Amino acid sequence: MINRLRVLVACEFSGVVRDAFAEQGHQAVSCDLLPTESPGEHIQGDVLDYLDAQWDLMVAHPPCTHLAVSGARWFKGKEKEQFEALYFVKRLMDAPIPKIAIENPISVISTFIRKPDQIIQPWQFGHGETKATCFWLKGLEPLKPTNIVEGRESRVHKEPPSPDRWKNRSRTFKGIAKAMAEQWGTLKND
């Protein structure tokens, strides 16, 4: 029997992944230091304070500023920040939650913690764009593509400079969020 899952979406201000799980009937809660951009269950605070709340599944999007290899030219002199970012990721990975997906772009997580279980692209889920997205999984199967489309535009990398550039680049594509909810949300709650 498929159960309604308690889903924590860590480090998400947009509500995209939270809403996809809620639409599937799960109790989904986003948590971020920022307020949510869309109405829904949201905790504004440090996700580390909420990891012990008996979640069935966590999808975490740790900030990639000090992790993504696309920013490697800025790593020199930021070793402390990178260490802290990796330590944060490790704490998320080690959370007492049976099913965990950590999402990040190509990053130093692969070098310092472990290689990802999967790398996907938005064009595999209905968006004609490229943006390599890695998943480190615990208790979950890799996502299966749902809607392979033409187009391989790198829109997120061409985002013009603005105060919200990082936010716009960090939002999860809705097709990927829907695949997460449909595929990971139908797993039996062991």
C-alpha positions in Angstrom: 0.0 0.0 0.0 1.3 3.5 -0.9 1.3 5.8 2.1 1.1 9.6 2.3 4.7 10.6 2.9 6.1 13.4 5.1 8.4 15.2 2.8 11.0 17.8 3.7 12.3 20.0 0.9 15.4 21.5 2.3 17.0 24.7 1.2 14.0 25.6 -1.1 12.5 29.1 -1.2 10.6 28.7 -4.5 8.2 26.0 -3.4 8.5 24.2 -6.8 9.4 20.8 -5.4 7.3 21.2 -2.3 4.2 22.0 -4.4 4.9 19.0 -6.8 4.8 16.6 -3.8 1.8 18.3 -2.3 -0.1 17.9 -5.6 0.5 14.2 -5.3 -1.2 14.2 -1.9 1.9 14.2 0.4 2.5 16.4 3.4 5.3 18.4 1.9 7.1 21.2 3.8 9.9 23.4 2.4 12.5 24.9 4.6 14.9 27.7 3.9 16.5 30.7 5.5 14.4 32.8 3.1 10.7 33.2 3.1 8.8 31.1 0.4 7.9 32.6 -2.9 4.6 30.8 -3.1 2.0 29.9 -0.6 2.3 26.5 1.1 3.8 24.8 4.1 7.1 26.5 4.7 9.5 26.8 7.6 11.8 29.8 7.6 14.8 28.8 9.4 17.9 26.5 9.5 17.0 23.1 8.1 19.5 21.4 10.5 17.1 22.2 13.3 14.3 20.2 11.7 16.0 17.0 10.5 14.8 14.9 13.4 11.1 15.5 12.8 10.2 12.0 11.5 10.4 12.7 7.8 10.0 9.9 5.3 11.8 11.7 2.5 14.0 14.7 2.1 14.9 16.4 -1.2 17.7 18.9 -0.4 19.1 21.7 -2.5 22.2 22.9 -0.5 23.5 26.3 -1.7 26.1 25.7 -4.4 28.1 29.0 -4.1 31.1 27.3 -2.6 30.5 23.9 -4.2 29.8 24.2 -7.9 32.8 23.8 -10.2 31.4 26.6 -12.4 32.6 28.9 -9.6 36.0 27.2 -9.2 37.9 30.4 -10.1 36.5 31.9 -6.9 37.5 29.0 -4.6 41.0 30.4 -3.7 40.9 32.1 -0.4 37.5 30.6 0.4 38.7 27.2 1.8 36.8 27.8 5.1 33.5 28.5 3.3 34.0 25.5 1.1 34.7 23.3 4.1 31.6 24.6 5.9 29.5 24.0 2.7 30.7 20.4 2.4 30.1 19.8 6.1 26.6 21.1 5.7 26.0 18.7 2.8 27.4 15.8 4.8 25.0 16.6 7.7 22.1 16.5 5.2 23.3 13.2 3.8 23.6 11.7 7.3 20.2 12.9 8.4 18.0 10.3 10.1 15.6 10.1 7.2 15.2 6.9 5.2 15.0 8.4 1.8 17.2 11.3 0.8 18.1 13.1 -2.5 20.8 15.8 -2.4 20.6 17.9 -5.6 23.5 20.1 -6.8 25.2 21.0 -10.0 28.6 19.4 -11.0 30.5 20.2 -7.8 33.3 19.4 -5.4 30.9 17.1 -3.5 32.0 14.4 -6.0 35.7 14.9 -5.0 35.4 15.4 -1.2 32.4 13.2 -0.3 31.4 10.8 -3.1 30.4 10.7 -6.7 26.7 11.4 -7.6 24.3 8.5 -8.2 22.8 10.2 -11.2 23.3 13.2 -13.5 20.2 14.5 -15.3 19.4 17.3 -17.7 16.2 19.4 -17.9 15.6 18.3 -21.5 14.9 14.8 -20.2 11.9 16.2 -18.3 10.2 18.5 -20.8 12.5 21.6 -20.8 14.6 22.3 -23.9 17.6 23.4 -21.8 20.9 22.1 -20.5 21.9 22.3 -16.9 23.7 19.2 -15.5 22.1 18.3 -12.2 23.6 15.7 -9.9 21.7 13.6 -7.3 23.3 11.8 -4.4 20.7 9.3 -3.3 19.9 7.3 -0.2 17.0 4.7 -0.4 15.8 6.1 -3.7 16.1 4.9 -7.3 17.5 7.3 -10.0 14.9 9.4 -11.8 13.7 8.0 -15.1 13.3 10.6 -17.9 9.7 11.5 -18.5 9.6 13.8 -21.5 12.7 14.0 -23.7 12.5 17.1 -25.8 14.5 18.9 -28.5 16.5 22.0 -27.7 19.7 22.2 -25.8 19.8 25.9 -24.8 21.9 26.9 -21.8 19.5 29.6 -20.6 20.4 29.4 -16.9 24.1 30.0 -17.6 23.2 33.0 -19.8 21.1 34.7 -17.0 22.1 38.4 -17.0 23.6 39.9 -13.9 21.0 41.0 -11.4 20.4 40.9 -7.7 18.2 37.8 -8.3 20.4 36.0 -10.7 21.4 33.3 -8.2 17.7 32.8 -7.3 16.7 32.4 -11.0 19.5 30.0 -11.6 18.7 27.9 -8.5 15.0 27.2 -9.1 14.2 23.5 -9.9 12.5 23.0 -13.3 8.9 22.0 -12.8 9.2 18.9 -15.0 12.0 17.6 -12.8 10.0 18.4 -9.6 7.0 16.6 -11.1 9.2 13.5 -11.9 10.5 13.5 -8.3 7.0 13.6 -6.8 5.6 11.0 -9.2 8.5 8.6 -8.9 9.8 9.1 -5.4 6.4 9.8 -3.9 5.0 6.5 -5.0 7.6 4.5 -3.0 6.3 2.4 -0.2 6.9 4.0 3.2 9.0 1.3 4.9 
